[in-house]
Amino acid sequence: MKALGLKAILIAGPGKLPADPGVVEIREYEPNLPALMARARLAVSRAGSGSLADLASHEVPSVLVPY
């Protein structure tokens, strides 16, 4: 991914960090989610109402996974 200039960030939530993140940067929390979304080329999200509103307001192309 680095060779392509891409970076994957997973915001997992407290206590949900995987043992081996591989090439993905894992965060429990993102304090400045709007700034992160403004830089995003693509988002994969659980499709909660807050996430949908944020993704739409920042016009981020998304793959949505229903609950």
VEXDREN-2710 file (C-alpha; in Angstrom, 1 decimal):
% VEXDREN-2710
k/r/px/py/pz
1/MET/0.0/0.0/0.0
2/LYS/2.8/2.4/0.8
3/ALA/4.1/2.0/-2.8
4/LEU/0.8/3.2/-4.0
5/GLY/0.8/6.2/-1.6
6/LEU/-2.1/4.7/0.4
7/LYS/-2.7/4.3/4.1
8/ALA/-5.4/2.3/5.8
9/ILE/-6.7/3.4/9.2
10/LEU/-9.1/1.3/11.3
11/ILE/-10.9/3.0/14.1
12/ALA/-11.8/0.0/16.2
13/GLY/-13.2/1.4/19.4
14/PRO/-12.0/0.9/23.0
15/GLY/-10.8/-2.6/23.9
16/LYS/-11.3/-3.9/20.3
17/LEU/-7.8/-3.8/19.0
18/PRO/-6.7/-6.8/17.0
19/ALA/-3.6/-8.7/18.0
20/ASP/-1.9/-8.4/14.6
21/PRO/-2.9/-5.3/12.7
22/GLY/-0.8/-6.1/9.6
23/VAL/-0.4/-3.1/7.4
24/VAL/-3.3/-1.3/8.9
25/GLU/-2.9/1.6/11.4
26/ILE/-5.3/0.8/14.3
27/ARG/-6.8/3.5/16.5
28/GLU/-9.2/3.1/19.4
29/TYR/-10.5/6.6/18.8
30/GLU/-10.1/9.4/16.3
31/PRO/-10.3/12.9/18.0
32/ASN/-10.6/14.7/14.7
33/LEU/-12.7/12.5/12.5
34/PRO/-13.9/15.4/10.2
35/ALA/-10.3/16.1/9.2
36/LEU/-9.6/12.5/8.7
37/MET/-12.7/12.1/6.5
38/ALA/-11.7/15.2/4.5
39/ARG/-8.5/13.4/3.5
40/ALA/-10.1/10.1/2.8
41/ARG/-10.4/8.6/-0.7
42/LEU/-12.6/5.7/0.5
43/ALA/-14.3/4.6/3.7
44/VAL/-15.6/1.3/4.8
45/SER/-18.2/1.8/7.5
46/ARG/-20.8/0.0/9.6
47/ALA/-23.5/2.4/8.3
48/GLY/-24.7/3.9/11.5
49/SER/-26.7/7.1/11.3
50/GLY/-23.8/9.3/12.5
51/SER/-21.3/7.7/10.2
52/LEU/-23.7/8.1/7.2
53/ALA/-24.2/11.8/8.0
54/ASP/-20.4/12.4/8.3
55/LEU/-19.6/10.5/5.1
56/ALA/-22.3/12.3/3.2
57/SER/-21.3/15.7/4.4
58/HIS/-17.7/15.1/3.4
59/GLU/-18.7/13.3/0.1
60/VAL/-16.5/10.3/0.9
61/PRO/-17.0/7.3/-1.5
62/SER/-18.0/4.5/0.8
63/VAL/-18.6/0.7/1.1
64/LEU/-21.3/0.4/3.7
65/VAL/-21.8/-2.7/5.9
66/PRO/-25.2/-3.0/7.5
67/TYR/-25.5/-3.8/11.2
END
